[in-house]
Amino acid sequence: MCCINSHEIDWFIVEKLQRDGSLTCTQLCRSYRRKIRYAIIWEHLDRLYNAGIIKKSSTPVRNNERHYSLTNATKYQLDNDIFEGVESKREDPVNKKEAEAKRYKKIRTLLLFQAAAGSSRRKVTQEFKPGLVRWLNPETRKYEWLETYNETGVTAMDIIQSRDDSNAGLFSHISFNETDVNECYNKLNSV
């Protein structure tokens, strides 16, 4: 089995899940264009899952396998032609301007979405009512009830700290630095 491009496999998985909806690791192995080990596909599924690009079902099927599918955020990115796959932590110095332009485009997209729709937030509430979310507080090790509320407008810190719960988690797998976000924010405010 000669050198298989890692990104080629990632793109194969994403395109296959986009076309077919939900598949197991075995089904993906069988549909790959040439023979590939189960462990390689599983490793890529695990990486895509950890990056928040795909999700897996909680109920196992035959042979204790799980079905994988695209997250809502990934579907949205694919539909709007802004999906870039699993990104490397290192930037190629040759493509630095291109990488910077992509990063700024993502920041502007988030800023404009949040400016238009506001930001969904969650806060702890003491009274129980329908629509609340139960959450384990890691500090107190106790469950608390969270309610959703909306705030109008957006700040640079909303993007940096990923405080917004709306927009289907768009770009939630990417950490933006404060300098880049502030630069985009100021550029949009000056227009």
Secondary structure by P-SEA (a helix, b strand, c coil): cccccaaaaaaaaaaaaaacccccaaaaaaaccccccaaaaaaaaaaaaaaccbbbbcccccccbbbbbbcaaaaaaaaaccccccccccccccaaaaaaaaaaaaaaaaaaaaaaccbbbbbbbcccccbbbbbbcccccbbbbbbbbbbccccaaaaaaccccccccccccccccaaaaaaaaaaaaac
